[in-house]
Amino acid sequence: MQAEEDTLGNTICRLQLEIKNADGLHMRPAMQFVDVANRFDAEITVSNAENAVDGKSIMQMSMLAATCGTKLNVKAQGTDAKEALEALRELVEVELFGEPPPK
């Protein structure tokens, strides 16, 4: 995880996450991602090679169409940015959204 501060003293953290569950970022995992992101005050932006979206919006997250193996760049900005990214990393790469890994 990369961390820095902006000119206003807000923390900005960046992290790359890989979608590792077999079915990718379909609606249920996207909603889990949004639910976790919304627990934090930080602004969260998620991007792939084509789109950058609001990580707190289910409609925007669904536009990423991230399949298993997709790498997403996640940026969080705010006082709890580091904690937000740690929670999202846990959900995506450790818990695999509660779904099975690919066989």
Contacts in CASP RR format, 6 or more apart in sequence:
PFRMAT RR
TARGET T0000
AUTHOR 0000-0000-0000
METHOD contacts of the structure
MODEL  1
MQAEEDTLGNTICRLQLEIKNADGLHMRPAMQFVDVANRFDAEITVSNAE
NAVDGKSIMQMSMLAATCGTKLNVKAQGTDAKEALEALRELVEVELFGEP
PPK
1 13 0 8 1.000
1 14 0 8 1.000
1 15 0 8 1.000
1 82 0 8 1.000
1 85 0 8 1.000
1 86 0 8 1.000
1 89 0 8 1.000
2 13 0 8 1.000
2 14 0 8 1.000
2 15 0 8 1.000
3 11 0 8 1.000
3 12 0 8 1.000
3 13 0 8 1.000
3 14 0 8 1.000
3 81 0 8 1.000
3 82 0 8 1.000
4 11 0 8 1.000
4 12 0 8 1.000
5 11 0 8 1.000
5 12 0 8 1.000
6 12 0 8 1.000
6 77 0 8 1.000
10 77 0 8 1.000
10 78 0 8 1.000
10 79 0 8 1.000
10 81 0 8 1.000
11 42 0 8 1.000
11 77 0 8 1.000
11 78 0 8 1.000
11 79 0 8 1.000
11 81 0 8 1.000
11 82 0 8 1.000
12 75 0 8 1.000
12 76 0 8 1.000
12 77 0 8 1.000
12 78 0 8 1.000
12 81 0 8 1.000
13 75 0 8 1.000
13 76 0 8 1.000
13 77 0 8 1.000
13 81 0 8 1.000
13 82 0 8 1.000
13 84 0 8 1.000
13 85 0 8 1.000
14 73 0 8 1.000
14 74 0 8 1.000
14 75 0 8 1.000
14 76 0 8 1.000
15 73 0 8 1.000
15 74 0 8 1.000
15 85 0 8 1.000
15 88 0 8 1.000
15 89 0 8 1.000
16 71 0 8 1.000
16 72 0 8 1.000
16 73 0 8 1.000
16 74 0 8 1.000
17 71 0 8 1.000
17 72 0 8 1.000
17 74 0 8 1.000
17 88 0 8 1.000
17 89 0 8 1.000
17 92 0 8 1.000
17 93 0 8 1.000
18 69 0 8 1.000
18 70 0 8 1.000
18 71 0 8 1.000
18 72 0 8 1.000
18 92 0 8 1.000
18 93 0 8 1.000
19 25 0 8 1.000
19 66 0 8 1.000
19 67 0 8 1.000
19 68 0 8 1.000
19 69 0 8 1.000
19 70 0 8 1.000
19 71 0 8 1.000
19 72 0 8 1.000
19 92 0 8 1.000
20 68 0 8 1.000
20 69 0 8 1.000
20 92 0 8 1.000
20 93 0 8 1.000
20 96 0 8 1.000
20 101 0 8 1.000
20 102 0 8 1.000
21 29 0 8 1.000
21 68 0 8 1.000
21 96 0 8 1.000
21 97 0 8 1.000
21 98 0 8 1.000
21 99 0 8 1.000
21 100 0 8 1.000
21 101 0 8 1.000
21 102 0 8 1.000
22 68 0 8 1.000
22 99 0 8 1.000
22 100 0 8 1.000
22 101 0 8 1.000
22 102 0 8 1.000
22 103 0 8 1.000
23 29 0 8 1.000
23 68 0 8 1.000
23 99 0 8 1.000
24 66 0 8 1.000
24 67 0 8 1.000
24 68 0 8 1.000
24 69 0 8 1.000
24 70 0 8 1.000
25 33 0 8 1.000
25 61 0 8 1.000
25 62 0 8 1.000
25 64 0 8 1.000
25 65 0 8 1.000
25 66 0 8 1.000
25 67 0 8 1.000
25 70 0 8 1.000
27 58 0 8 1.000
27 62 0 8 1.000
28 97 0 8 1.000
29 97 0 8 1.000
29 99 0 8 1.000
30 58 0 8 1.000
30 61 0 8 1.000
30 62 0 8 1.000
30 64 0 8 1.000
31 58 0 8 1.000
32 91 0 8 1.000
32 97 0 8 1.000
33 46 0 8 1.000
33 55 0 8 1.000
33 61 0 8 1.000
33 88 0 8 1.000
33 91 0 8 1.000
33 92 0 8 1.000
33 97 0 8 1.000
34 55 0 8 1.000
34 56 0 8 1.000
34 57 0 8 1.000
34 58 0 8 1.000
34 61 0 8 1.000
36 84 0 8 1.000
36 87 0 8 1.000
36 88 0 8 1.000
36 91 0 8 1.000
37 44 0 8 1.000
37 55 0 8 1.000
37 56 0 8 1.000
37 84 0 8 1.000
37 88 0 8 1.000
38 56 0 8 1.000
39 84 0 8 1.000
39 87 0 8 1.000
40 76 0 8 1.000
40 80 0 8 1.000
40 81 0 8 1.000
40 83 0 8 1.000
40 84 0 8 1.000
40 87 0 8 1.000
41 78 0 8 1.000
41 79 0 8 1.000
41 80 0 8 1.000
42 76 0 8 1.000
42 77 0 8 1.000
42 78 0 8 1.000
42 79 0 8 1.000
42 80 0 8 1.000
42 81 0 8 1.000
42 84 0 8 1.000
43 76 0 8 1.000
43 77 0 8 1.000
43 78 0 8 1.000
44 54 0 8 1.000
44 55 0 8 1.000
44 56 0 8 1.000
44 74 0 8 1.000
44 75 0 8 1.000
44 76 0 8 1.000
44 84 0 8 1.000
44 88 0 8 1.000
45 52 0 8 1.000
45 53 0 8 1.000
45 54 0 8 1.000
45 55 0 8 1.000
45 74 0 8 1.000
45 75 0 8 1.000
45 76 0 8 1.000
46 52 0 8 1.000
46 53 0 8 1.000
46 54 0 8 1.000
46 55 0 8 1.000
46 61 0 8 1.000
46 64 0 8 1.000
46 72 0 8 1.000
46 73 0 8 1.000
46 74 0 8 1.000
46 75 0 8 1.000
47 53 0 8 1.000
47 72 0 8 1.000
47 73 0 8 1.000
47 74 0 8 1.000
47 75 0 8 1.000
48 64 0 8 1.000
48 66 0 8 1.000
48 70 0 8 1.000
48 71 0 8 1.000
48 72 0 8 1.000
48 73 0 8 1.000
51 63 0 8 1.000
51 64 0 8 1.000
53 60 0 8 1.000
53 61 0 8 1.000
53 63 0 8 1.000
53 64 0 8 1.000
54 60 0 8 1.000
54 61 0 8 1.000
55 61 0 8 1.000
55 74 0 8 1.000
64 70 0 8 1.000
64 72 0 8 1.000
66 72 0 8 1.000
68 102 0 8 1.000
72 92 0 8 1.000
74 85 0 8 1.000
74 88 0 8 1.000
76 82 0 8 1.000
76 84 0 8 1.000
76 85 0 8 1.000
91 97 0 8 1.000
END
